[in-house]
Amino acid sequence: MRAARPVRSDRPARAVGALAGGVLPTGALPPRARGTRRPARRRPRRHAADAPVWLFDLDNTLHHASHAIFPFINRAMTAYICERLDVARPIADRLRVEYTRRYGATLLGLVRRHAIDGHDFLHAVHPNEGLAALLRSEYGLRRALARLPGRRIILTNGAAQYARDVLIGLGIADLFEDIVAVEQMRRGARWFAKPDALPMRALLRRLGASPARTVLVEDTHTHLKRYRRLHLRTVWMTGHLPPRTGGAPHRTQGRPHYVDLRIASLHQLRAGRGGRPERA
């Protein structure tokens, strides 16, 4: 595994302008922060019909969220639950963990069980100012992603604005066609999150993507297990995980049967024949 690196603090960590409420449109670059160089205009990239579609999770997949960002978010979620539900911190911590395990995201448990405003929750618990100082990633991350052929899309249970800010902070926002965050997984007034099958099926239809040529790169093995049932290719990224998470011995050798490829670094990832993920 390659060493994690702190992200340069002089890179912009906030999205600027009118995109604050939605996803990056296909082929678009994020808005330019003041004092940064304007990126060169490029024609929309065309992909071969048989090119793979890469669905990348964000936290602990593209960057080392367990270093500082997850502790920040966990503290913020606990404080939010304490305030909104008027419960003690131990109860709030228990609910945060329980809802994540049961629903895939704490957000869903709060919305479904306590009628919490999902947008208010997302705004309150994700870091905004000072995000760049919390980011850690692999050396050569941009190079490792840019060499992958096909379409690249972010698929995250985090907030859309937070996802944009992270990509900008990492300097890789222009490498991704779209961001599908938890807000975009909603169906009407009902919230969904990974690993629910409904938003994944809807995304594949929208992209016109075959599951056999779609590669999900994730750190959460339970998400990979669920989506393998939809016949997606699966890559388990373990390099940013703490020694043990939820009792899963991810530092040991071997891989589960529902994982096509297990990697500790994105530099180990490449596209093989038929879009199958292979070790570089």
N, C-alpha and C positions, 0 to 999 in steps of 0.2 A: 504493500500500500504506500502511496506517496504521501509525504507529510502535508498536513493542513497548513494553510497560510492565512495570516490576517489580511483582510481586504484593505487596500489603500484607503485611508480616510478622506483623501481629496476627491474621490469619485462621488458623484451625486447619489444620494440615498433616497431621494424623494422624487416621485413622479410629479410633473408640473403641468398645469393646464387643464383642459376640459375633459381629459380621459378619466377623471377620478371616479366615475361611476360604472365603467364597463370594461370590456376586454380589448386588447390590442386587435385591430382589424387585420385581416390577412395581408401579409406583406408590409405592414406598417412598422415604422420605428417609433420608439417612445419619444415623447416631447423632449426638446433640448433644454437642459438647465442652463441658467445664465453663467457665462464664463467658460462653457465647454465648447469644443469644436463641433461644428455642424457635420454630421455624417454625410458621406457622399451618397447621392441618390443612386438607387439601383433598381433595375427592372425586376418585377416579381419573378422569383425563381420557378422554373418549370421542372417538374419531377417526372421521371419515367413511370409508366403505368404500374410497373411491378416494384417500384421503390417502397421501402417499408415506411410505416408511420410510427414514430417514436413518441410514446406518452411518458413523459417524465414527471414523477413526483418531485416536489420541491425540497421540503425540509428533510435533512439527513440523507438526501439523495444527491442534490446538486451542491449542497453546502452543509457544514457541520453545525446543525441547529442545536445539538445537545450541548455544545460548548457554552453558549450564553443565551441564545434566543429562546429555546424551550424553557429554561429556568425562568426567564422574564415572563413568558406567556403563561406558564403554570401559576406563577405568583399573581399575575393579573386576573386570571380566571377565578382563582380562589377568592381573591378580594371582591370580585364582582358578585360571585355567588353569595358571599357573606352579606354584602350590602343589600342585594335585591331580594334574597330569600329570608334575610334576617336570621341566619344560622351561625353557629360557632365555626371557627376555622377547621377543626377536625372533621366536622360534618361536611363542610364545603369541599375539603380535599377528597373525601370519600365519594361525594356526588360527582366531582370532576372526573375521577378515575372510572367510576362505575358507568357513567354515561358514555365515556369514550369507548369502553369495552362493549357495551350493549348496543350502541347506536352507530359507532364509527367516529363520532365527534361529540364532544361535550355540548356543543351548540344544539344538536338535535334533541338531546335529552331535556335541555332547558326550554326549548321551544314547545316540545310536545307535552312535557309534564308540568310546566310552570307558566306557559304562555309568555315567555320572555321575548322581547323584540330582538330578532336575530341580527339585524343590521346594527343595532345599538351595541350588542354584545361583541360583534366582530370589531367594531371601531374601538371599543374600550380595551380589548385584550391584546391587540397586536402592536408591536413597537412602531413608532413613527419617527420622531426626532431621535437622532443618535443611533439609528439602525446600522449605519456603516461600521461603527466601532464594534458591533456585536458579531459581524459576519466573519466566518472562516471558511476557506475552500481549498481545494487541491491546487497545487501549482499546475499551470498549463490547462486549466479547466476549459477555457475557450477553445483551445486547439483540439482537445479530446472530443468536444461536441461538434465542432465545425467539420470534422472529417467524416462524420456519420452521414451517409446519403439518405435522401428522403425528407419527409416532413417531420418537424419537431414541435411538440405541443406540451404545455404544462398542464398537469391534472393534479389539483391540490384541494385538500379540505380546508386550507387557509383562505383568508380574505383576498379578493382580487387586488385591491390597492397594495396590500402587503406583498403579494406575489410580484407585482410590477416593481415595487421598490427594491425587493431583493435582487431581481434580475438586473436592474439598473446598477445597483451597488456592486454586483459581481461582474458587470461589464459584458453581459451575454444576452441582453434583451432582444437585440436584433437577430439572434439566431433562432428565435421561436416564432412560429406562425401565429400562435394564439395562446391565451391563458384561459383555462377552464377552471375556475375557482368554485368554492362552495355556493356562492350566489348564483352562478350559472347552472348549477345542478337542480335548482328549484323547478318544480312543476306547479304553476299557479301559486297558491299560497303555501304549498307544502314543501318543506325543506328535505333535501336528500344529501347524502355524502358517500364517499367511498367507504365500504366496498359494495354499496347497493348496485344491483345489476341494471336498474332502470336508467340512471343517467349515463352509464357506460354504453348501453344499447343505443340510446338517443345520440350520443356523441359519434359512435361508429356510423350511424345512418347519415348524420349531418356531413361527416367527412367523406362518405362513400368509401369507407375503408373495410377491407376484408379482415376478420379477426386473425386469420392465418398470417397476414402481413403486418399486423399491428403488434408492437413490442412495448410492454409495460415495464418500466424501470422503476423499482420501488424499494424502500427499506423495510416496509411493513409486510411481513410474510403472510399475515392473514388476508391482506388485500390481494396478494398474488394468488393465494389458494382459491379465493372466491372467483377471481376473474379468469383463472385457468379453465373454469367450467364453461366459460364463453368461448374457449378455444383461442384465447390470446397467447402470444409468446410472452414469457415472463423472465425478467432479470432481477435477481435479488442483490441489491447494493448494500453491503454490510460495513463498508469502510468507515462510515461516520457514526455508527451505532456505539453506545456505551457497552461495557463488557457483557451485561445481560439486560434484556428488556422483557418484562412480562414473563420471565421464566424461560424464554427461548434461547437455547445455547448457540447463538449465531456465530460465536468465535470458533466453534469447533469445525472440524473438517466435514466435507460432504454437503449435500443439498437435498431438500425435500423433493419428492417425485413431481410436484407441481411447478418446479422451478427449472427452466431451460438452462439458465446460466447463472452462476453465483460469482460476483466480483467484489473486490475490496477497493477498486479504483475505477473511475470512468475511463481511464487510459487503457483498461483491459477490454473495453467493449468495441466491437466492430460488427458490421453487417455481413453475414455469410450468404450463401446461395439461397435464393427464394426468400430473402429477408430474414432468415433465421439468425438470431444473435449468436455471435461466436466470440471466443476469447482472442484478443489481439496478441 
